[in-house]
Amino acid sequence: MTDTSPIAADRPTLPDRLAIDARSPHHVRAVFEHDIGIRFNGKDRNDVEEYCISEGWVRVPAGKTLDRKGQPLLIKIKGTVEAFYR
């Protein structure tokens, strides 16, 4: 999706890999100032914690399970990934 509106001009380009967790090296704060969406295998997903477009995967929480640090336990799902601004 290419948006040529003037509002789109001030948005940073979406990276190939992005993570919600601020401790991750793949977290880009400027991107999260705007509402972004992830389309995985043709369906919009709202539970994506991290994605990689070139490798074709997303990480999503595995139910309510937590790891030993109290963070959600994430599973990797492979497929077609699209990131876009809403």
C-alpha positions in Angstrom: 0.0 0.0 0.0 1.4 3.3 -1.0 -0.1 6.4 0.5 0.8 9.7 -1.2 -1.2 12.0 1.1 0.6 14.9 2.9 0.1 13.2 6.2 2.1 10.1 5.0 5.1 12.3 4.3 5.9 12.9 8.0 5.7 9.2 8.9 8.9 7.1 9.1 9.2 4.2 6.7 8.3 0.9 8.3 11.3 -1.3 9.0 11.7 -4.8 7.8 11.8 -6.0 11.4 10.0 -4.3 14.3 9.3 -5.2 17.9 6.9 -3.7 20.4 9.2 -4.5 23.4 11.3 -1.3 24.1 14.2 -3.5 25.3 14.5 -5.1 21.9 17.2 -3.8 19.4 14.4 -3.9 16.8 12.2 -1.4 18.6 11.8 2.0 16.7 10.1 4.5 18.9 9.2 6.9 16.0 7.2 4.3 14.3 4.9 3.7 17.3 3.9 7.4 17.4 1.6 6.4 14.5 -1.1 3.7 14.3 0.3 0.7 12.4 -1.3 -2.5 11.3 -0.1 -6.0 10.5 -1.7 -8.2 7.8 -0.6 -11.8 8.2 -1.6 -14.3 5.5 -4.3 -11.9 4.3 -5.9 -11.2 7.7 -5.4 -8.2 10.0 -3.8 -9.2 13.3 -4.0 -7.2 16.5 -1.8 -9.4 18.7 1.5 -9.2 16.9 4.5 -8.5 19.3 7.2 -8.6 16.6 7.4 -9.2 12.9 10.0 -9.7 10.1 8.8 -9.1 6.5 11.8 -10.5 4.6 11.9 -13.7 6.6 8.0 -14.0 6.7 7.2 -14.5 10.4 5.4 -12.9 13.3 5.6 -13.5 17.0 2.4 -13.6 18.9 1.5 -14.5 22.6 0.8 -18.1 23.4 -2.4 -17.6 25.3 -2.0 -16.3 28.8 1.3 -18.2 29.4 4.2 -16.1 30.9 7.9 -16.7 30.8 10.0 -16.7 34.0 10.5 -12.9 33.7 6.7 -12.3 33.6 6.6 -11.5 29.9 4.2 -13.2 27.6 5.5 -16.4 26.1 5.7 -15.8 22.3 5.4 -18.2 19.4 6.7 -17.7 15.9 4.3 -18.2 13.0 5.5 -18.3 9.4 3.6 -16.8 6.5 3.1 -13.7 4.4 3.6 -10.5 6.4 2.5 -6.9 5.4 3.0 -3.9 7.6 1.1 -0.6 7.0 0.0 2.6 8.5 -3.7 2.9 9.3 
